Amino acid sequence: MKTLLLKKGEVIVIPLKEKNKGGLTVDGFQVVPILSYHRFADNCDSPLCLPANVFDQQMKYLKENGYRVISLGELLEFLEYRNSLPKKSVVISIDDGYRSVYNIAWPILKKYDFRATLFIYTDFVGVSKNAITWDQLREMKKSGFEIGAHTMSHCDLTRQNKGEDTEAYMSRIEKELSMSKQIIDKKLNQNTVFLAFPYGRYDQSVLDMCKRLGYKIAVSVKRGSNPFFADPLALRRSQILKRDIKSFISRLKTFNKLSLE
Amino acid sequence: MKKNIALIWIVILLTMVSGCAEHFKKFSQKIHERKKENLVQSYLQTGNEYENKGNLAEAYKQYKLALTVSPQNQEAVKGIDRLEEELLKWAEKYYQEGMNFYNQGKYRPARRKFLTALNFWPDHSKALKMLTPRKHIKYKKYIEHIIKPGESLSKIAMIYYGDYRKFLVLAEYNNIADASLTHVGQKIRVPEIEGVPFLTEKQDIKPEEARTPDLAPLDRKIKKEEEKPVDEEIKEELEETVDEEVEEEPEETVDKVEIYRDQGVEFFNQMKYQEAITEFNKVINANPDDAISLEYLARSHFQLAKGLFEKKDYLKAKKEFEVSLQYNKNCPTCQEYIKKSEETYMEIHYKLGVAHFGKEQLIEAIMEWEVVRAIDSNYKEVANNIKKAKILLKRLEEIKKSQKAK
């Protein structure tokens, strides 16, 4: 990582206005990857779960290769064309609210001074020893983690149940989106504006509803990184399902080449 | 006398020290000024170099930096004045070119032009607005349409909406990067726009399904329409863009539902049935007919129930066996266990009631028997026993009352 060393008496310029808000250059534009994780364990096999040592290796790679882990709040300012971001910015997100986020991932993230955004579905919080608790979420929030919604029951927002008319369906998904937000707002004393669509599934009606309910960022699992002009309510996100470092590196695209001369 | 001489020496010494300090201050100020001047010159030089190479946006940034260090620098002021006008002109030119592409439904080259405009002038609000439309139009239903010979998106828009300009809606809805490049036989979806009724008969209208719309469509799988030659200039522009832009990553092919199923199976194999149930429920939430998950849910609940049965938690065990039976209707073992759990549970509480009754603990006895009656009111002598115990309790209370009165 390149470090800027300043000497005593050296004259430097600190621009007052944010330059290059969209990360544009003549060679292309900046894009921000959002990484998506779920469970962690010392040893596990399913793609949903990442062994602790692999996660550590991935975080180490980010640290040693000059990546800057930013919050979704910072990304939002970039998407609103209000602020520029460090060149190799990346967001870490963890879905569902498994206890292993607290027990395993957090100590590793702490080691590298990284923060993440957790997307929790409220029905699951505190229900078993496998689930994160509200107290643990408060503790993580206090140390700079962001907590976003993931509906109440982890339902597929685009699926109308058999025998359910359109009105009942719309009212059910509205409840899933608004109640989960209200519960998190109340439990964590915050205004929840981040959402992850369960299974990454959404459609235009869902997007419309999210906007109306006050969500500012919503993430899918459509692979890829996000430029400043991406729709904040339909952001791409790369799931980290494989364990080899090569595959991890391939998810870290932070610049899209395109001649703008 | 000696005192006076010492005083004079002190005064001389102080004068020398303060003089030196003053001199040193001036000297360091000079160095500082020189450094600032060097910095300004380096910015101006870099700016000049960029300007000569035609990279006006970078040159502008350098002049701005020079001005930050030395706000009065005339060379920087002139450079900025000169470039501002030029940059705005270029930005506007690219914006207009972008609009031309956009109005033809050619989103990718349009996007590139808008980005270039913004690179020239980062505050070009119109270009920014075109890049970030972020309008979520509500489409509820769509019709599938197969493109026939001689049909273009604007013709199809005319057929369905009575407005050829709505070809942009069709291109965006179908993620078509270039509206002029469609082909005969291509299946497209014509969405019903709120407030704009279809002109054709409403046949085969399907509800909007789960899809991921992309407001900056970039579909690359478009075949060129043979009978409609592409304008040479546009063709050149397109080819140029395709060559330069880095390939978009392919769509995520991993089905998230599948990974929840895998996780469920892993938990099941580790005999973590409660955790397995959490994962399989996620699968069922998305795919209610997923046969594997339904089977695993039945098995997980069965195993959980057996564990509870062994721990003699018969009521919970019964409930879990019942859930298992819901997932697998053909489970005689479940039915046997439900019966066994229920009977054992009732027997235990019936006996507890009897024991309490024997110790004249009537309230406790009634409570135990009530538990049994809630499940089966005809179980053994439970109804009668409760009746008897209640009468006895009443009598006892009356005796207590009369004793108190005496």
Interface residues (C-beta under 8 A of the other chain):
Chain A: G9 E10 V11 V13 P15 L16 K19 N20 K21 G22 L24 T25 V26 G28 F29 H38 R39 C44 D45 S46 P47 L48 C49 Y81 F124 S128 N130 S153 H154 C155 D156 T158 R159 Q160 N161 K162 P198 Y199 G200 R201 Y202 D203 Q204 S205 L207 D208 K211 S220 V221 K222 R223 G224 F228 F229 D231 P232 L233 A234 S238 Q239 L241 K253 N256 K257 L258 S259 L260 E261
Chain B: S28 I31 H32 K35 K36 L39 G54 N55 A57 E58 K61 K64 L65 T68 V69 R111 R112 L115 T116 L118 N119 P122 L128 L131 T132 R134 H136 I137 K138 Y139 K140 P207 E208 E209 A210 R211 T212 P213 D214 L215 A216 T241 E244 E245 V246 E248 E249 P250 E251 E252 V254 K256 V257 I259 Y260 D262 Q263 V265 E266 K272 Q274 E275 T278 E279 N281 K282 N285 A286 P288
